[in-house]
Amino acid sequence: MTDLREPVELNDGRTMPRIGYGTYKVGDDEAQEAVEAALATGYRLIDTAEMYGNEVGVGRAVNGSGVPREDVHLTTKVWNDHHGAAKARAALEASLERLGTDYLDLYLIHWPSPKQGLYVETFAALLEAKDEGLIRSVGVSNFLPEHLEQVHEGTGVWPSVNQVELHPYFNQPELRAWHAERGIATESWGPLGQRTGSVLAEDAVTAAAEAHGKSPGQVVIRWHLQNGCIVIPKSSKPKRIAENFDVFDFALGEDEMAAIDALETGERQGIDPASGER
């Protein structure tokens, strides 16, 4: 089995940690304390976005943590109303200023917004910024294979990462396999799948938690890692932040993985990237 403590190798020759701290719905006023707690715990991947409205707080935490900037893999995302070459460049520069850094480790197009028809142009603009050293890796979020094919056709480059809704209720095995064939890393958002129902209360999860002396959340995070996904759980509580990172001293067996895989419903809990609707 792959050593899950080791970083993921991206298709551009760079690497990124397999587990990170997600900051969705963490307000700017609480982001600094939460990210500081995550960095103190050992997280080295921090994920934010222009749309989250917390880049200032995230930047203060990263810059004031005492962890060298080069040891932190910092991700943010360009929002839908900043598609197009000029707007994307302006959004990138604004994010860099809010974060207090002169480069991003990973910059993602947050959604394809296919009705605008500008995601290929936007991706090309990010590749130019990468050539200038403002971005280390360029990726996307919530892209379907049809969008990824268009990006590749238009630029000759596959994104390094596609961050997508992924959890036991919607575990996207076909997309993960499609990514793997093209060297695209899969990153899971909403990894605990708690918008509708509760993955953490499922028998397959609670049985594995009891067997390994772990929490249900730790079991689901470990499931993501063993499926080869990068995972970014979120919590504003220091105790839970630390707990979510403590997933390297056990492994789920094949039967346990299969039982969690079987929770698949085929239904998204978030927005459909094709239509922009739930």
Secondary structure, 3 states (H helix, E strand, C coil): CCCCCCCEECCCCCEECCECEECCCCCHHHHHHHHHHHHHHCCCEEECCHHHCCHHHHHHHHHHCCCCHHHCEEEEEECHHHCCHHHHHHHHHHHHHHHCCCCEEEEEECCCCCCCCCHHHHHHHHHHHHHCCCEEEEEEECCCHHHHHHHHHHHCCCCCEEEEECECCECCHHHHHHHHHHCCEEEEECCCCCCCCCHHHCHHHHHHHHHHCCCHHHHHHHHHHHCCCEECCCCCCHHHHHHHHCCCCCCCCHHHHHHHHCCCCCCCCCCECCCCEC
